[in-house]
C-alpha cells in the first residue's frame, strides 16, 4: 500500500518529515560537506550553518545558543541528563515518575545498580503528577528530579513550572523530557525553572537521529562522549550538520504555525472522540478530557489544556488492542498500542497500569495521535473501521 493511501494516526511515534526540513537538509547535504571543526573555509561554512541551527532552536525554548547541545535524540538526552547529574552532584537520590519514557525509567534502573536510590512517583487516574507528591518525596540527599512535560501515551500535560519552582527552592536539579511537548505547548526554560531539557527532531517532522539537550548556562556538567572537543567538549564526534539544519528548519515551520495547528488538532481530537462515543457507546477515554479551557493555569502550566491536542488514548472493552491494530493496518490505518519504543513487548502499557488500569484494560487500549495532514474525513473512516472491527471481535469472544 502506497504511503499516500495510508491514514496515519501515530504522530506520537514519529512525524513524516516536513518539506521545509527536506529542502534545507538536502541543500546542506549537497553544499555543506566540510567538517565543522576544521579551520579552512569549507569547515567554517559548515560551522556557521551548525551555529545558525543552534541559535534558531535555542530561541524556541527561550534559551541561549550556548545552552543547546546536539544529541542523537531524546533517548540520548535523557540518558545524559540523568547519568551526568547523578554522578556529578552530591546526593544519592533521584525522583522520577512511573509514567516516564523508558529512556528515563531504564536509565534510573541502571543508576540503581550504581548505588543510587530512586523514588518512583505514581500519577492520578488521568496521568497527572501532583506537585505535592514531588515535594513530599524530596530527601536531604535528593540530587535530581525528572518529570516529563507531557506524556507520550495519554498526552497528559504535567505541572512542570510548579515542579521547577519546588526544585529551585530546594536547590535540586530539575530535568524534563519534552520530546512530546516540544512544538505543541509553549516552553520557556527560564520561567519553568528547568535545568535540563531533552528534545527529539523527528517528533516535529525533522530528521531522525538528532535532538538536543538543554543544559543551563554555567552549570558544571559531565561529558557524555569522549574523544574530541565538539559541543564544547561535552559530546565528542563530528557534528551532523545537515541533520541540525533540517531540525532547525522543521522547528521554525512548526513554531510559526503552532497556535493554528494546535487549534486544528484540538478540533480533530474532539470530533474523533465524539464520533467514537456516538458509534461505540462503551468506549472509554484514558487520560483527561480534551477540554479547551480548564481554568487551571497554575495546575497544568498551559492555561488552556490538560492534554496534548493531538493525542487520544481510548479503551475498547473486550477487544484486544494488538488484534485491532493489525486489522486496522490491513485497511491502511496506522495507530498504536502505546510507546513506539515498546513495540513487540509482551507487557501492557506501564503508563496505563500506573494510572490504575488493570493489565487487561491496558491491553484493550489504543493510542491515536494526529498531525497536519489528517482530516475529519479520515477520522470518520477510522471510526467506521473501528466500529466494524470491534463489533466483529466482540461477537467472537
C-alpha positions, -999 to +999 in steps of 0.1 A: +000+000+000+014+034-010+020+059+018-005+083+002-033+058+007-025+054+044-044+071+072-015+078+096-026+083+132+006+076+151+023+110+151+035+105+187+057+077+174+072+098+146+061+125+122+067+125+084+095+149+075+082+184+067+090+197+032+109+226+048+132+202+066+137+181+035+146+211+014+170+226+039+186+192+047+190+183+010+208+216+003+231+211+033+239+175+022+250+189-012+267+221-002+278+219+035+301+190+033+330+204+053+339+192+088+326+219+112+357+215+134+381+223+105+396+258+102+396+261+064+367+278+045+346+246+039+348+238+076+339+274+086+309+273+063+297+241+080+303+257+114+282+287+105+253+265+094+256+245+126+256+276+148+227+291+129+207+260+136+217+260+173+206+296+177+173+290+159+165+260+182+175+279+213+150+306+206+122+281+206+126+274+243+138+308+255+174+296+259+208+309+249+225+292+220+254+282+242+230+261+263+220+238+234+239+206+228+231+184+198+224+148+206+212+117+186+177+122+200+155+121+231+169+088+244+204+101+245+193+134+260+175+116+288+204+092+295+229+121+295+208+143+318+203+116+344+237+099+345+257+131+344+236+149+370+237+119+395+274+112+390+285+148+393+264+163+420+263+155+457+233+134+466+224+098+461+186+102+455+167+106+422+130+113+419+112+102+387+076+092+378+062+058+369+049+072+336+082+084+322+095+071+288+117+041+291+147+062+283+143+077+318+130+045+335+157+023+322+184+048+330+171+051+365+173+013+368+210+015+356+217+042+382+203+019+409+230-006+400+255+021+407+242+026+442+218+054+438+183+055+453+153+061+430+118+072+441+091+064+416+060+086+418+026+074+407+001+096+389-036+100+395-061+083+373-056+108+345-018+106+344-013+138+363+016+141+388+006+163+417+034+188+427+027+180+463+038+144+457+071+156+443+076+179+473+069+151+498+093+128+481+123+151+484+151+140+508+181+158+521+202+138+496+179+143+465+202+154+436+177+154+407+140+155+399+130+143+364+093+147+353+082+146+317+065+177+303+037+157+285+031+120+284+037+102+252+009+076+256-020+095+271-009+131+264-013+144+299+004+177+304+024+178+337+028+208+360+064+214+351+065+251+361+053+242+396+077+213+400+105+236+387+098+261+415+099+233+441+132+221+428+147+256+426+136+265+462+152+233+474+184+237+453+177+205+434+184+200+397+153+196+375+152+177+342+122+174+319+117+151+289+100+175+265+101+152+235+063+150+231+056+186+243+081+204+220+063+223+193+029+217+209+028+238+240+048+269+250+081+262+265+102+288+284+131+272+303+137+303+325+100+306+336+097+268+342+129+267+363+143+239+341+180+230+344+179+202+317+155+195+289+155+168+262+141+172+227+140+149+195+137+163+160+116+135+144+087+142+167+081+176+149+089+165+113+126+168+114+151+141+106+156+110+128+188+106+147+192+142+161+179+161+190+192+184+217+198+186+254+194+220+270+219+224+298+215+256+319+244+280+315+273+279+339+262+246+353+290+221+359+281+190+338+299+160+326+307+149+291+286+121+275+310+111+248+348+114+248+373+118+220+371+153+208+362+189+217+329+191+197+299+205+216+322+224+239+340+192+249+308+176+262+299+154+233+327+142+211+322+133+174+319+150+141+288+172+141+258+161+119+254+195+102+228+185+076+205+170+103+209+200+125+199+223+096+169+201+089+159+201+125+160+238+127+140+242+095+113+219+109+112+238+142+109+271+125+080+259+105+063+242+134+066+272+158+054+296+131+021+278+128+019+263+163-012+281+175-033+275+144-022+239+141-030+232+177-064+247+173-070+225+143-057+193+160-079+201+191-109+202+167-099+168+153-094+154+188-129+165+199-145+153+167-129+119+168-138+113+205-174+125+199-179+102+169-163+072+188-187+077+217-216+080+193-208+049+174-192+027+201-210+036+233-188+015+256-156+032+245-136+046+275-112+076+274-078+072+290-064+104+305-081+138+309-110+151+288-098+172+258-113+204+271-100+236+255-104+258+286-099+243+320-093+274+340-064+256+356-034+276+345-014+271+377-021+234+379-013+224+343+011+252+333-006+258+299-036+279+308-057+261+283-053+223+282-047+193+304-037+170+275-019+175+242-043+185+214-031+157+191-034+128+215-064+105+221-059+072+240-091+051+243-101+017+255-124-007+237-137-031+264-135-068+253-112-061+223-075-069+223-057-039+210-030-058+192-057-076+171-075-044+165-043-027+153-034-055+129-069-054+114-068-016+111-034-018+094-049-042+068-073-013+060-044+012+058-050+028+092-019+032+114-023+036+152-005+024+182-009+004+214+014+028+233+050+039+231+068+031+198+098+020+218+079-009+233+065-023+201+066-061+204+067-060+242+045-086+260+038-064+289+009-040+288+014-002+289+033+008+321+017+042+318-019+029+319-012+004+347+005+032+367-028+052+362-047+024+379-058+004+348-057-034+351-034-053+327-065-064+308-077-028+304-043-017+293-043-044+266-076-031+253-063+004+248-052+022+216-034+055+211-044+077+181-023+108+175-029+134+148-008+155+126-011+183+100-022+160+071-052+144+090-088+154+082-122+148+096-130+126+066-100+103+076-112+102+112-147+093+102-134+065+080-114+053+110-144+055+133-164+033+109-135+008+106-131+006+144-168+001+148-169-027+123-138-045+137-147-042+174-182-054+167-169-084+149-143-092+175-168-089+204-191-115+186-161-139+185-155-136+223 
